[in-house]
Amino acid sequence: MFAKAFRVKSNTAIKGSDRRKLRADVTTAFPTLGTDQVSELVPGKEELNIVKLYAYKGDAVTVYVSGGNPILFELEKNLYPTVYTLWSYPDLLPTFTTWPLVLEKLVGGADLMLPGLVMPPAGLPQVQKGDLCAISLVGNRAPVAIGVAAMSTAEMLTSGLKGRGFSVLHTYQDHLWRSGNKSSPPSIAPLALDSADLSEEKGSVQVDSTLQGDMRHMILEGEEENGEAHQACEEKSLSEAPEDTSTGGLNQDSTDSKTLQEQMDELLQQCFLHALKCRVKKADLPLLTSTFLGCHMFSCCPEGRQLDIKKSSYKKLSKFLQQMQQEQIIQVKELSKGVESIVAVDWKHPRITSFVIPEPSPTSQTIQEGSREQPYHPPDIKPLYCVPASMTLLFQESGHKKGSFLEGSEVRTIIINYAKKNDLVDADNKNLVKLDPILCDCILEKNEQHIVMKLPWDSLLTRCLEKLQPAYQVTFPGQEPIVKKGKICPIDITLAQRASNKKVTVVRNLEAYGLDPYSVAAILQQRCQASTTVTSAPGAKDSLQVQIQGNQVHHLGWLLLEEYQLPRKHIQGLEKAPKPGKKK
C-alpha cells in the first residue's frame, strides 16, 4: 500500500476527545495489550498528530504519529499497527517467518507467497482467512511487514504451501516507514530457537548458498502462480487506480467485495435457519445470543467455509438478529443489562419449515479422508489395577504376576475364588472371610495383623483394590488399546489473569483424549471470535496447552461435552463458566 509515495492531505494535532477514542479503539482492536501498554502507545500528554493522506492507489488513510514515528494507521475503520509499533510489541499479532531475500519483493509491493514461508518446528501459527498477521525474517522476531491472511492455516497446509498467503499492507523500508525516523528493526531472538539452531532441527531447511538459490526459485514460482496480484502491487500506477477509493488495502475491487458480502449474508441466513431447525429446542430458551452463535450457528457452517459476520452486510450479530425479529422468526430481549437472549422462536414460520438442510459437499468426504481432520470419536476409557510386588502372593494362584493389569471385576472374581479355594469363608457367617497369612500380609496394616482376624466381603474387596496400583486403558476407534499406569489426567480448564487484567482461558491435557490442540484452538478462535495461542504446557514434557482470550469456559464445555461427547468426569473446571449477565 505504501510501496510508492503518498500525498498528505492534512497534518493536525490530536484533540483530547480523539485521543481518548483512539485509546478505546486500540483496546478493542488489540485486546492482548494491557492498559499500561495502551497508555504507552497512545500517550496522554506527549505530542500526537493525525495525518490524513492518500496512498498511491487512491486509498484514504489516517495515520497516527507519535514522537515523529507513525505508530498506527486506519483504513476503512480498521486499525493497523506500523512496524515501529510492532518492534515494541512483537507478540501483538500472529507472526509468520520468511527469508531475508523475500523482503525486497515485499517492499516493492508484492504479496507474500506461501512458498516463501519458513515452517517452524512448532508449526505455523493458527489463523483464519482475513486475520491480520505480522511477518518477520529468519533469526529475528522483529516484524518487518504486516498483512492479511489470504487463507486459513489449515488451507495453507492443505495447499502444500502454494499460492498467495498474505496481502501485504505495510513493510519496513516502504514510504510509511520512511516518514518516521527510518530506524532499523531491533534484534529480537526467536522464542523457541536461535537462527543457528534451525539447521539442526529435524525437518528444517539448511540455510546455505544452495538454499538461497532454491528459495529464489520458489519465490519466482509463487509469483507466477499469482502474477496478476503482483503486477497490481508493483506496476499499477495512480492513474490506473479505481475512482472509488473506498476499496481499501485488501486488493479487492468493489464488485468482488460486494459479491463476498452477498455470499456471507447467504451463509449467515443458512446457518441461522439450520441452527433453529436442527439444534435449538424449546427447552433451551431463553438462549444467550452469544451462545446461539458460538455453539449452534458455527456448528452448522458447511465443510470448508467460515462464517464471519464482520464480512456480511450486517457487521454485527445483534443487527442481524434484529432483522430476524422484524421478520417475526425470533424474539430477542435484554434479560439483563447489556446481555441479549433469544426468548421465543416461531418454529412454524415458513422460512424455518421450508428450509432444506444442505447436503454435505460431495468433495468434503474425500478431503476429510485424505487429511488429518477426521471426525472425532471419544475414546473408551477403562480404569484398571496393576499388581504391585507386595500383592504378588495373593494373585499368583490365578496366574498373575507383578505388573499384571486387571479390571475391577477380575480382581473381585480372583479374591472370591481365592477365599473359597482356601476355605476362608466363615462357616457361621457367610458374610465374613477369615484372613490367612497371605491375606494378612497383603491386606492389613502392620498394627492390625494380630488384631483383625476376619473381614466382611465388601471391606476385603475395598482394601484389596486400595492396595493395588491405579492404571487405565484408553481405546480409540480402530486402534489397539493403550494401557498406562497411574490415573488419567482430566482435561483441565483454568482461568488466568494477565498483567493487563485480562482473563485468559487455558485448557490442558487434550492429547490424552486424542484431541489435537491446534485443531481445538482453530475451532475456538472462530466460535469465540477471540485470539487463541498454542504453547508448551509448563511442567509437562511434550504436552501443549491452548489459551483463549477471555472467559470461554462455556464454549469449551459445549465443544467437549456436546460435540465431542466426552464424559463430564474427565473434564475439570467447567464450573468456571461465566454466569449469565456477567462480563467475561
QUILIN-V218828 format. One record per residue. N is the residue number from 0. RES is the residue in one letter. D_FIRST is the distance of its C-alpha to the first C-alpha in Angstrom with 1 decimal. Layout:
[[N,RES,D_FIRST] [N,RES,D_FIRST]]
//
This chain:
[[0,M,0.0] [1,F,3.8] [2,A,5.7] [3,K,7.7] [4,A,9.7] [5,F,9.3] [6,R,12.5] [7,V,14.4] [8,K,16.7] [9,S,18.8] [10,N,19.6] [11,T,22.5] [12,A,24.4] [13,I,24.2] [14,K,27.4] [15,G,29.5] [16,S,29.0] [17,D,25.2] [18,R,25.4] [19,R,27.6] [20,K,25.4] [21,L,22.3] [22,R,24.6] [23,A,25.7] [24,D,22.1] [25,V,21.3] [26,T,24.6] [27,T,23.9] [28,A,20.4] [29,F,21.6] [30,P,25.3] [31,T,26.0] [32,L,25.7] [33,G,29.1] [34,T,30.2] [35,D,30.6] [36,Q,27.2] [37,V,25.7] [38,S,27.9] [39,E,26.7] [40,L,23.0] [41,V,23.8] [42,P,26.9] [43,G,29.7] [44,K,30.7] [45,E,28.3] [46,E,26.1] [47,L,23.0] [48,N,20.8] [49,I,18.5] [50,V,15.9] [51,K,14.6] [52,L,12.0] [53,Y,10.2] [54,A,6.6] [55,Y,7.4] [56,K,7.6] [57,G,9.7] [58,D,8.5] [59,A,10.9] [60,V,10.0] [61,T,13.0] [62,V,13.0] [63,Y,16.3] [64,V,17.7] [65,S,20.9] [66,G,22.9] [67,G,20.5] [68,N,17.6] [69,P,14.7] [70,I,15.9] [71,L,14.1] [72,F,11.5] [73,E,12.4] [74,L,10.8] [75,E,13.5] [76,K,16.1] [77,N,14.5] [78,L,14.5] [79,Y,12.5] [80,P,13.8] [81,T,12.3] [82,V,13.8] [83,Y,16.5] [84,T,17.6] [85,L,17.7] [86,W,19.9] [87,S,22.4] [88,Y,22.1] [89,P,21.4] [90,D,22.9] [91,L,20.9] [92,L,19.0] [93,P,20.4] [94,T,19.6] [95,F,19.5] [96,T,20.4] [97,T,19.5] [98,W,21.0] [99,P,20.2] [100,L,19.9] [101,V,16.9] [102,L,14.8] [103,E,14.7] [104,K,13.2] [105,L,10.4] [106,V,9.7] [107,G,9.8] [108,G,6.9] [109,A,9.7] [110,D,10.4] [111,L,13.4] [112,M,16.6] [113,L,19.6] [114,P,21.9] [115,G,20.1] [116,L,21.0] [117,V,24.0] [118,M,26.5] [119,P,28.0] [120,P,31.7] [121,A,31.3] [122,G,29.0] [123,L,25.3] [124,P,24.3] [125,Q,25.1] [126,V,22.1] [127,Q,21.8] [128,K,19.4] [129,G,16.6] [130,D,17.3] [131,L,14.8] [132,C,15.4] [133,A,15.2] [134,I,15.5] [135,S,18.1] [136,L,20.1] [137,V,23.7] [138,G,26.1] [139,N,23.9] [140,R,22.8] [141,A,20.4] [142,P,16.9] [143,V,14.4] [144,A,11.3] [145,I,10.8] [146,G,10.3] [147,V,12.3] [148,A,15.4] [149,A,16.0] [150,M,19.7] [151,S,22.3] [152,T,23.9] [153,A,27.0] [154,E,25.2] [155,M,23.6] [156,L,27.1] [157,T,28.7] [158,S,26.5] [159,G,27.7] [160,L,24.2] [161,K,23.1] [162,G,20.1] [163,R,16.5] [164,G,16.5] [165,F,13.1] [166,S,9.7] [167,V,7.6] [168,L,5.2] [169,H,6.2] [170,T,9.0] [171,Y,12.1] [172,Q,12.3] [173,D,8.8] [174,H,9.1] [175,L,9.1] [176,W,11.7] [177,R,13.5] [178,S,14.1] [179,G,16.4] [180,N,19.4] [181,K,17.7] [182,S,19.9] [183,S,19.9] [184,P,19.8] [185,P,23.3] [186,S,25.6] [187,I,26.0] [188,A,28.4] [189,P,27.7] [190,L,29.6] [191,A,31.9] [192,L,32.2] [193,D,31.7] [194,S,30.0] [195,A,33.5] [196,D,34.6] [197,L,32.2] [198,S,34.5] [199,E,37.4] [200,E,36.1] [201,K,37.3] [202,G,34.8] [203,S,32.3] [204,V,31.3] [205,Q,32.9] [206,V,30.6] [207,D,32.2] [208,S,31.8] [209,T,32.5] [210,L,29.8] [211,Q,27.2] [212,G,28.3] [213,D,28.3] [214,M,24.8] [215,R,23.5] [216,H,25.3] [217,M,23.9] [218,I,20.3] [219,L,21.1] [220,E,22.9] [221,G,20.0] [222,E,17.9] [223,E,20.8] [224,E,20.9] [225,N,17.5] [226,G,17.2] [227,E,15.9] [228,A,12.8] [229,H,12.2] [230,Q,13.1] [231,A,10.6] [232,C,7.8] [233,E,9.9] [234,E,12.1] [235,K,11.2] [236,S,11.9] [237,L,11.5] [238,S,15.1] [239,E,14.4] [240,A,12.0] [241,P,14.2] [242,E,16.2] [243,D,15.8] [244,T,12.8] [245,S,13.7] [246,T,12.0] [247,G,9.1] [248,G,6.3] [249,L,9.1] [250,N,9.3] [251,Q,12.7] [252,D,14.4] [253,S,16.9] [254,T,19.8] [255,D,18.5] [256,S,17.8] [257,K,21.3] [258,T,22.9] [259,L,21.6] [260,Q,22.8] [261,E,26.2] [262,Q,26.6] [263,M,26.0] [264,D,28.5] [265,E,31.0] [266,L,30.6] [267,L,31.1] [268,Q,34.3] [269,Q,35.5] [270,C,35.2] [271,F,36.8] [272,L,39.8] [273,H,40.2] [274,A,40.4] [275,L,43.0] [276,K,45.0] [277,C,45.2] [278,R,44.4] [279,V,45.3] [280,K,49.0] [281,K,50.9] [282,A,51.9] [283,D,48.3] [284,L,48.1] [285,P,47.0] [286,L,43.8] [287,L,40.9] [288,T,37.8] [289,S,35.7] [290,T,38.3] [291,F,38.4] [292,L,34.6] [293,G,34.6] [294,C,37.9] [295,H,38.5] [296,M,35.6] [297,F,33.4] [298,S,36.4] [299,C,36.7] [300,C,33.3] [301,P,33.9] [302,E,33.4] [303,G,30.0] [304,R,28.3] [305,Q,26.7] [306,L,27.4] [307,D,24.6] [308,I,25.7] [309,K,22.4] [310,K,21.2] [311,S,24.3] [312,S,25.2] [313,Y,27.3] [314,K,24.7] [315,K,27.8] [316,L,30.9] [317,S,33.2] [318,K,32.0] [319,F,32.6] [320,L,36.0] [321,Q,36.9] [322,Q,36.5] [323,M,38.6] [324,Q,41.2] [325,Q,41.3] [326,E,42.2] [327,Q,44.9] [328,I,43.9] [329,I,43.7] [330,Q,44.6] [331,V,42.4] [332,K,43.8] [333,E,42.9] [334,L,45.8] [335,S,44.7] [336,K,42.5] [337,G,38.8] [338,V,39.6] [339,E,39.9] [340,S,42.0] [341,I,43.0] [342,V,46.7] [343,A,47.8] [344,V,46.9] [345,D,48.6] [346,W,49.0] [347,K,50.9] [348,H,48.1] [349,P,47.6] [350,R,43.9] [351,I,45.0] [352,T,48.2] [353,S,46.5] [354,F,43.6] [355,V,43.9] [356,I,42.6] [357,P,40.2] [358,E,41.4] [359,P,39.5] [360,S,37.2] [361,P,39.4] [362,T,37.1] [363,S,36.6] [364,Q,40.0] [365,T,39.3] [366,I,36.0] [367,Q,37.6] [368,E,40.5] [369,G,38.4] [370,S,36.2] [371,R,37.0] [372,E,36.4] [373,Q,40.0] [374,P,41.5] [375,Y,42.7] [376,H,46.5] [377,P,47.9] [378,P,50.3] [379,D,54.0] [380,I,54.8] [381,K,58.5] [382,P,60.1] [383,L,62.5] [384,Y,65.0] [385,C,65.6] [386,V,69.1] [387,P,69.4] [388,A,72.2] [389,S,74.2] [390,M,74.5] [391,T,75.3] [392,L,79.0] [393,L,78.5] [394,F,76.3] [395,Q,77.9] [396,E,80.6] [397,S,78.1] [398,G,76.5] [399,H,73.5] [400,K,72.8] [401,K,70.5] [402,G,66.9] [403,S,67.7] [404,F,65.4] [405,L,67.1] [406,E,66.2] [407,G,67.9] [408,S,70.3] [409,E,71.3] [410,V,72.1] [411,R,74.2] [412,T,76.2] [413,I,76.8] [414,I,78.2] [415,I,80.4] [416,N,81.8] [417,Y,82.4] [418,A,84.4] [419,K,86.5] [420,K,87.1] [421,N,88.4] [422,D,90.4] [423,L,88.5] [424,V,88.5] [425,D,91.0] [426,A,94.0] [427,D,94.7] [428,N,91.2] [429,K,88.8] [430,N,85.8] [431,L,86.4] [432,V,85.8] [433,K,87.9] [434,L,86.0] [435,D,87.1] [436,P,86.3] [437,I,83.1] [438,L,81.8] [439,C,82.8] [440,D,80.9] [441,C,77.7] [442,I,77.6] [443,L,79.4] [444,E,78.5] [445,K,81.0] [446,N,82.6] [447,E,83.2] [448,Q,84.8] [449,H,88.4] [450,I,88.0] [451,V,86.1] [452,M,88.2] [453,K,86.7] [454,L,83.4] [455,P,82.5] [456,W,80.5] [457,D,77.3] [458,S,77.5] [459,L,78.2] [460,L,75.2] [461,T,72.9] [462,R,74.0] [463,C,73.5] [464,L,69.9] [465,E,69.2] [466,K,70.6] [467,L,68.4] [468,Q,64.9] [469,P,62.0] [470,A,59.9] [471,Y,57.8] [472,Q,56.9] [473,V,53.6] [474,T,53.5] [475,F,50.4] [476,P,50.9] [477,G,51.9] [478,Q,52.1] [479,E,55.0] [480,P,55.8] [481,I,54.5] [482,V,57.1] [483,K,56.4] [484,K,58.4] [485,G,57.7] [486,K,56.2] [487,I,52.9] [488,C,50.3] [489,P,49.0] [490,I,45.3] [491,D,44.7] [492,I,42.5] [493,T,42.0] [494,L,40.1] [495,A,38.7] [496,Q,37.8] [497,R,34.9] [498,A,34.8] [499,S,32.4] [500,N,35.3] [501,K,33.3] [502,K,35.3] [503,V,34.4] [504,T,36.4] [505,V,37.4] [506,V,39.2] [507,R,41.1] [508,N,43.5] [509,L,41.7] [510,E,42.5] [511,A,46.3] [512,Y,46.0] [513,G,43.9] [514,L,40.6] [515,D,37.4] [516,P,35.6] [517,Y,32.1] [518,S,33.0] [519,V,34.4] [520,A,31.4] [521,A,29.1] [522,I,31.6] [523,L,31.8] [524,Q,28.1] [525,Q,27.9] [526,R,31.1] [527,C,30.9] [528,Q,27.2] [529,A,27.2] [530,S,25.8] [531,T,28.1] [532,T,28.8] [533,V,31.4] [534,T,33.2] [535,S,36.6] [536,A,39.4] [537,P,41.2] [538,G,44.7] [539,A,44.5] [540,K,44.2] [541,D,41.8] [542,S,41.0] [543,L,37.7] [544,Q,37.0] [545,V,34.4] [546,Q,33.0] [547,I,31.7] [548,Q,30.4] [549,G,33.2] [550,N,36.7] [551,Q,36.2] [552,V,39.9] [553,H,40.6] [554,H,37.9] [555,L,39.1] [556,G,42.7] [557,W,42.0] [558,L,40.2] [559,L,42.9] [560,L,46.0] [561,E,45.3] [562,E,43.0] [563,Y,43.9] [564,Q,47.5] [565,L,48.1] [566,P,51.3] [567,R,50.9] [568,K,53.2] [569,H,50.6] [570,I,47.9] [571,Q,48.2] [572,G,46.3] [573,L,46.0] [574,E,47.8] [575,K,44.8] [576,A,43.0] [577,P,42.2] [578,K,44.9] [579,P,43.9] [580,G,42.8] [581,K,41.7] [582,K,38.2] [583,K,36.8]]
//
